[in-house]
Amino acid sequence: MVKAIDTQLIFAEEEDVWDESLRKDYGVVDKDNRGKIVSGRQDSWTSSLREARKELIGKIHERDAQHTAMGNKMWDIVVKERELAKKEKLEARQARTQTKPLLGNEGDGGISGTTDTSSP
């Protein structure tokens, strides 16, 4: 969009040169819609385009800042989710470890803590 305004500015500058030439060489003056004589660069072809360009660039910078802030917030969420997943995985591992049957318990098919020394 800025490039389009830049292109239009090239033609607007030529119009300003033409208008200035008409004023100087032939005394032609511009009038507004109420018939008041308009003069000066603030009423030039380029002035409105330059103002539009300035506003557009300002809005682009504002939107970029908003997108950057949103991206940072989203990244913070990703980091927190990763930390939570890591914590949940550790807690699940600890829960499994605590509920596993210990070796040597009677009746669980595990190895007894005593050694049978009787001979057959």
Wavefront OBJ file of the C-alpha trace (Angstrom):
o trace
v 0.000 0.000 0.000
v 2.865 2.362 0.790
v 4.367 1.596 -2.627
v 1.088 2.569 -4.283
v 1.139 5.918 -2.478
v 4.788 6.383 -3.433
v 3.861 5.830 -7.078
v 1.008 8.325 -6.813
v 3.388 10.817 -5.206
v 5.515 10.842 -8.366
v 2.519 11.987 -10.410
v 1.358 14.380 -7.683
v 4.761 16.065 -7.638
v 4.485 16.606 -11.383
v 1.017 18.121 -10.887
v 2.451 20.468 -8.257
v 5.190 21.551 -10.658
v 2.537 22.182 -13.339
v 0.325 24.145 -10.944
v 3.275 26.242 -9.789
v 4.199 26.948 -13.399
v 0.619 28.066 -14.145
v 0.655 30.369 -11.101
v 3.991 31.940 -11.954
v 3.673 32.164 -15.723
v -0.039 32.853 -16.168
v -1.357 33.983 -12.793
v -3.732 31.042 -12.560
v -4.869 30.434 -8.984
v -6.626 27.507 -7.377
v -9.934 28.049 -5.624
v -11.637 25.820 -3.094
v -15.282 24.740 -3.395
v -16.382 28.085 -1.830
v -14.436 30.146 -4.323
v -11.673 31.085 -1.893
v -8.190 31.313 -3.414
v -5.992 28.467 -2.251
v -2.252 28.861 -2.179
v 0.747 27.303 -0.511
v 2.195 23.819 -0.269
v -0.313 22.660 2.358
v -2.906 22.521 -0.424
v -0.681 20.796 -2.950
v -1.327 17.515 -4.717
v 1.396 15.878 -2.691
v 0.360 17.165 0.739
v -2.645 14.862 1.137
v -0.695 11.877 -0.181
v 2.202 12.581 2.174
v -0.241 12.813 5.086
v -1.934 9.565 4.021
v 1.471 7.862 3.729
v 2.475 9.093 7.176
v -0.778 7.822 8.717
v -0.472 4.483 6.923
v 3.078 3.931 8.130
v 1.989 4.854 11.659
v -0.833 2.302 11.505
v 1.525 -0.343 10.131
v 3.943 0.259 13.025
v 1.056 0.134 15.489
v -0.209 -3.143 14.019
v 3.326 -4.580 14.038
v 3.615 -3.721 17.734
v 0.256 -5.406 18.422
v 1.320 -8.523 16.505
v 4.636 -8.617 18.352
v 2.878 -8.341 21.716
v 0.421 -11.080 20.745
v 3.251 -13.312 19.523
v 5.104 -12.825 22.806
v 1.986 -13.711 24.802
v 1.441 -16.811 22.673
v 5.071 -17.854 23.121
v 4.733 -17.434 26.899
v 1.748 -19.805 26.767
v 3.769 -22.375 24.796
v 6.608 -22.184 27.328
v 4.196 -22.597 30.253
v 2.476 -25.540 28.538
v 5.836 -27.225 27.984
v 6.763 -26.707 31.635
v 3.391 -28.092 32.725
v 3.760 -31.137 30.444
v 7.210 -31.798 31.895
v 5.852 -31.488 35.450
v 2.897 -33.788 34.674
v 5.228 -36.378 33.145
v 7.445 -36.309 36.237
v 4.425 -36.598 38.565
v 3.052 -39.527 36.541
v 6.435 -41.278 36.743
v 6.575 -40.703 40.492
v 3.014 -42.009 40.900
v 3.882 -45.196 38.981
v 7.005 -45.700 41.114
v 5.048 -45.363 44.343
v 2.376 -47.894 43.310
v 4.736 -50.621 41.975
v 4.881 -53.744 44.149
v 8.161 -54.091 45.959
v 10.281 -57.225 45.476
v 10.152 -59.684 48.352
v 6.557 -59.200 49.443
v 4.787 -62.357 50.432
v 2.272 -63.669 47.962
v 3.211 -61.395 45.095
v 5.410 -63.853 43.296
v 8.441 -61.764 44.051
v 11.700 -62.919 45.532
v 11.590 -63.431 49.269
v 14.005 -61.547 51.428
v 15.019 -64.814 53.172
v 17.061 -67.572 51.704
v 15.882 -71.150 52.098
v 18.767 -73.028 53.710
v 16.997 -76.372 54.134
v 18.305 -79.257 52.120
v 16.067 -81.733 50.384
l 1 2 3 4 5 6 7 8 9 10 11 12 13 14 15 16 17 18 19 20 21 22 23 24 25 26 27 28 29 30 31 32 33 34 35 36 37 38 39 40 41 42 43 44 45 46 47 48 49 50 51 52 53 54 55 56 57 58 59 60 61 62 63 64 65 66 67 68 69 70 71 72 73 74 75 76 77 78 79 80 81 82 83 84 85 86 87 88 89 90 91 92 93 94 95 96 97 98 99 100 101 102 103 104 105 106 107 108 109 110 111 112 113 114 115 116 117 118 119 120
